[in-house]
Amino acid sequence: MIRLADPLTRPGCAREFRCTVHGLCFENRYRLLGAVHAGDPLILRREPDNLIGADAILVQTTETITLGYVPRTISRWLAPAMDAGYRPEASVVKVRSACPYYERLLIEVRVSQGSG
């Protein structure tokens, strides 16, 4: 698992990272991975009313089909950044099959300062 402190506030730190998508086992979302391919754009959407955690960030296809969530270790710093105007862009890096559900979908996220 990738563990990051808030890299957006430290000068000279990368604003790109890769992570897996968690929650694919719920509602059999892993079955949706056959329609997802490397390079496909994804939507990262804040879900502040999530019962598990107010810092939840939903990962969806461009057709707004829910795949899962950004890992909590990342959403803890990325959610406040998104609330402050930072805009993440995500895409699929790789879809794997012979591994645990939480490792099957690897995404890349690029974060830029939005207009607020």
C-alpha positions as CSV (number, residue, x, y, z in Angstrom):
1,M,0.0,0.0,0.0
2,I,1.2,3.5,-0.8
3,R,1.5,5.8,2.3
4,L,1.7,9.5,1.5
5,A,1.7,12.5,3.7
6,D,0.1,15.5,2.0
7,P,2.5,16.0,-1.0
8,L,0.5,18.9,-2.3
9,T,1.8,21.2,0.4
10,R,5.5,20.3,0.1
11,P,7.5,22.2,-2.6
12,G,9.1,20.0,-5.2
13,C,7.0,16.9,-4.5
14,A,5.3,15.0,-7.3
15,R,1.6,15.7,-7.9
16,E,1.2,12.4,-9.6
17,F,0.8,9.0,-7.9
18,R,-0.5,5.5,-8.5
19,C,-2.8,3.6,-6.2
20,T,-5.1,0.6,-6.2
21,V,-8.9,1.0,-6.0
22,H,-10.5,-0.5,-2.9
23,G,-14.0,-1.9,-2.5
24,L,-14.2,-3.9,-5.7
25,C,-15.5,-6.9,-3.8
26,F,-18.7,-5.0,-2.7
27,E,-21.7,-5.4,-4.9
28,N,-19.5,-7.7,-7.1
29,R,-17.9,-4.5,-8.7
30,Y,-14.9,-6.6,-9.8
31,R,-17.2,-8.0,-12.5
32,L,-17.1,-4.5,-14.1
33,L,-13.4,-4.7,-14.7
34,G,-13.8,-6.5,-18.0
35,A,-15.0,-3.2,-19.5
36,V,-12.1,-1.2,-18.1
37,H,-8.9,-0.9,-20.0
38,A,-5.5,0.8,-19.6
39,G,-5.7,4.4,-20.5
40,D,-9.4,4.8,-19.8
41,P,-10.2,8.0,-17.9
42,L,-11.8,7.8,-14.5
43,I,-13.8,10.2,-12.3
44,L,-12.8,10.9,-8.7
45,R,-15.7,12.2,-6.8
46,R,-15.9,13.4,-3.2
47,E,-18.4,11.5,-1.0
48,P,-18.5,13.5,2.2
49,D,-21.7,11.8,3.5
50,N,-20.1,8.3,3.3
51,L,-20.9,6.4,6.5
52,I,-17.4,4.8,6.6
53,G,-15.6,8.1,6.4
54,A,-16.2,11.7,5.5
55,D,-13.0,11.8,3.5
56,A,-14.2,9.1,1.0
57,I,-13.3,9.6,-2.7
58,L,-15.4,7.5,-5.1
59,V,-13.8,6.1,-8.3
60,Q,-16.1,5.9,-11.2
61,T,-16.0,5.3,-15.0
62,T,-16.9,8.2,-17.3
63,E,-20.3,6.6,-17.5
64,T,-20.5,7.2,-13.7
65,I,-20.4,3.5,-12.9
66,T,-18.9,3.0,-9.4
67,L,-15.8,0.9,-9.2
68,G,-14.7,1.5,-5.7
69,Y,-12.8,4.0,-3.6
70,V,-9.3,5.7,-3.3
71,P,-7.5,4.0,-0.4
72,R,-8.1,5.8,2.9
73,T,-4.4,6.6,3.4
74,I,-4.6,8.8,0.3
75,S,-8.1,10.1,0.7
76,R,-7.2,11.5,4.2
77,W,-5.1,14.2,2.5
78,L,-6.6,14.3,-1.0
79,A,-10.2,14.9,0.2
80,P,-9.3,18.2,1.9
81,A,-7.2,19.2,-1.1
82,M,-10.2,18.5,-3.4
83,D,-12.4,20.6,-1.1
84,A,-9.9,23.4,-1.3
85,G,-9.9,23.5,-5.1
86,Y,-7.4,20.9,-6.2
87,R,-8.7,18.8,-9.1
88,P,-7.5,15.2,-9.6
89,E,-7.6,13.5,-13.0
90,A,-7.4,9.7,-13.0
91,S,-6.9,7.0,-15.5
92,V,-6.5,3.2,-15.5
93,V,-2.9,1.9,-15.5
94,K,-3.6,-1.8,-15.3
95,V,-6.3,-4.3,-14.6
96,R,-5.0,-7.5,-13.0
97,S,-6.8,-10.8,-12.3
98,A,-4.7,-13.2,-10.3
99,C,-4.5,-11.2,-7.1
100,P,-6.7,-10.0,-4.2
101,Y,-9.6,-7.7,-5.2
102,Y,-8.0,-4.6,-3.6
103,E,-5.0,-5.0,-5.9
104,R,-6.9,-5.6,-9.2
105,L,-7.3,-2.1,-10.5
106,L,-4.3,0.2,-10.6
107,I,-4.9,3.8,-11.4
108,E,-2.8,6.9,-11.9
109,V,-3.8,10.2,-10.4
110,R,-2.6,13.7,-11.5
111,V,-3.5,16.6,-9.2
112,S,-3.6,20.2,-10.2
113,Q,-4.8,23.4,-8.6
114,G,-8.3,24.2,-9.8
115,S,-10.1,27.5,-9.9
116,G,-11.9,26.6,-6.6
